[in-house]
Amino acid sequence: VAHNHDNSWNFTDAHGDPNEPGALMVVCLWHAINEDPTLDVYLNTQAQAKYGPVFDVLLPNFPAIVASYSPLQHVSISSEIGEYAVNRTIDGQNRIFLIYFLRDVDGIWRLDSM
C-alpha cells in the first residue's frame, strides 16, 4: 500500500500488480487457493466440477506443486475477467500457464480456468 502525492492510494501485491479494480482481490484469491485447494468457494461452478476431483488427488503433493511455479503474474484485468499467468520449468523448458478469474453472478471473484 502506498500513499500518492495526489492523496490517492496504490494497492499492489509487491509483484507489480496494477492498481486496478479486482487486481488485489484476484491475488488474494490465488494465495487462498494455494493454501487450501479443497475449499470450493474459491472456484466457480464449472471450475469446481473440472478441478475439484483433480485437486483432491493432488492434495498430498500440493505444497511441492505450488513451490514449483512462479508467483502469479498480471496479464490483464477488466471489471469482469482477470488474466494471469504462472511459469514453471518442465524438462528444462520454461512453460507459461494462463489462469483466468471471473467475477461470478454474485459479484465475487472466483477461479474459472487454468
MARZA-185363 format. One record per atom (N, C-alpha, C): x negated, y negated, z negated. Coordinates in steps of 0.2 Angstrom, whole numbers, plus 2048, in hexadecimal, padded with zeros to 3 digits. Each point is the difference from the previous one (the first is absolute). Layout:
# MARZA-185363
XYZ/...
***
This chain:
# MARZA-185363
7FC806800/8047FA800/7FB7FA800/8027FB804/7FC7FA801/8057FA800/7FE7FB7FD/8047FA800/7FD7FB805/8047FE805/7FD7FC806/8007F87FE/7FD7FC804/7FF7F97FF/8077FD801/804803804/8077FD801/8058027FB/7FE8037FB/8048027FA/804807802/7FE803805/803807802/7FC8057FD/802806801/7FD8067FD/7FE805806/7FB8037FF/7FE806805/8008067FC/803805803/8008077FD/7FD805805/7FA8037FD/7FD805805/7FF8067FB/7FE806804/7FE8067FC/7F98017FF/7FC7FA802/7F8800800/7FD804806/805802804/7FD804806/8027FC806/8027FA800/8017FB805/807800803/8058037FC/8077FF802/8027F9800/8047FE805/8027F9801/8057FF7FB/8017F97FF/8057FE7FB/807800804/802805802/807801804/8058047FC/8067FE801/8058037FC/800808801/8008037FA/800808801/7F98037FF/7FB7FC802/7F9803800/7FE8037FA/8017FC7FA/7FD8027FA/8058067FD/806800802/8058057FE/7FE807803/7FE7FF807/7FE806804/7F98037FD/7FC7FC7FE/7F98037FD/8028037F9/8047FD7FC/8028037FA/803807801/805800805/803806801/7FB805802/7FB7FF804/7FB805803/7FC8027FA/7FE7FC7FB/7FD8027FA/8048057FC/8077FE7FF/8048057FC/801807804/800800806/801806804/7FA8047FF/7FA7FD800/7FA8047FF/7FF8027F9/8037FD7FB/8008027F9/8058067FF/806800803/8058057FF/804801806/7FE804805/803801806/8078047FF/8018037FA/806804800/8067FB7FE/7FF7FA7FF/8067FB7FE/8037FE807/806803802/8037FF806/8027F8801/8017FD7FB/8027F9800/7FC7FB804/7FA803801/7FB7FC804/801801808/804805802/800802807/8087FF802/8017FE806/8077FF803/802807801/807801802/803806800/7FC805805/7FE7FD806/7FD804805/7F98027FE/7FD7FC7FD/7F98027FD/8008057FA/8067FF7FC/8008057FB/801807803/804801805/801806803/7FA803804/7FC7FB803/7FA802804/7FA8027FB/7FF7FB7FB/7FA8017FC/8008037FA/8068007FD/8018037F9/7FD8077FF/802804805/7FE8077FF/7F8801801/7FD7FB805/7F9800801/7FD7FD7FA/8027FB7FD/7FD7FE7FA/8008057FA/806804800/8008057FA/7FA805801/7FF802806/7FB805802/7F97FD7FE/7FF7F9802/7F97FD800/7FF7FD7F9/8058007FB/7FF7FD7FA/7FA8027FC/7FE8077FF/7FA8017FD/7FA7FD802/8007FF807/7FA7FD803/8007F8801/8067FD7FE/8017F9802/7FB7FB7FD/7FD8017FA/7FB7FB7FF/7FA800804/7FE806803/7FA801804/8027FD807/806801802/8037FD807/8007F9800/8037FD7FA/8007F9800/7F97FD800/7FB8037FC/7F97FD800/7FD801807/802804804/7FD801807/8027FA805/8057FC7FF/8017FB805/7FF7F97FD/7FF7FB805/7FF7F97FE/8067FD7FC/7FE7FA7FD/8067FC7FE/8057FE805/8067FF7FF/8057FE804/7FE7FA804/800800807/7FE7FA804/8077FD803/8007F97FF/8067FD803/7FF800808/805801804/801800807/8047FA802/8078017FE/8057FB801/8068017FB/8037FA7FF/8068017FB/8057FA803/8068027FF/8067FC802/8058007FA/8067FD801/8048017FA/8038077FF/800804805/803807800/7FB806800/7FA7FE803/7FB806801/7F97FE7FF/7FD8047FD/7F87FF7FE/7FC806804/7FB7FE803/7FC805804/7F97FF7FC/7FE8067FE/7F98007FC/7FC806803/7FA8007FE/7FC806802/7FB8027FB/7FE806800/7FB8037FC/7FB803805/7FA8017FE/7FB804804/7FD8057FC/7FE805803/7FD8067FD/7FB803805/7FA8027FE/7FC804804/801807800/802803806/801807800/7FB803806/7FD8057FE/7FB803804/7FB7FB803/7FE7FB7FC/7FB7FB803/8037FB804/807800801/8037FB804/8057FC7FC/7FF7F9801/8047FB7FC/807800803/8058027FC/807801802/8057FA7FD/8047FD804/8057FB7FD/807803800/8037FF7FA/8078037FF/8047FA7FE/8057FF805/8057FA7FF/8068037FB/8017FB7FB/8068017FB/8057FA801/806802800/8057FB801/8058007FA/8017FA7FE/8057FF7FA/8067FC803/8068027FE/8067FC802/8047FD7FA/8037FB801/8047FD7FB/807804801/8028047FB/805805801/8077FC7FF/806803802/8067FD800/8027FC7F9/7FD8027FB/8017FD7F9/7FB7FB7FF/7FC7FE805/7FB7FA7FF/7F98027FD/8008077FE/7F98027FD/7FC803805/7F97FE7FF/7FB803805/7FF8077FE/7FF804805/7FF8077FF/7FB803806/7FD8057FF/7FC803805/804803805/7FF7FF807/804803805/7FC806804/7FA7FE801/7FC805804/7F97FF800/7FC806801/7F97FF800/7FD806804/
***
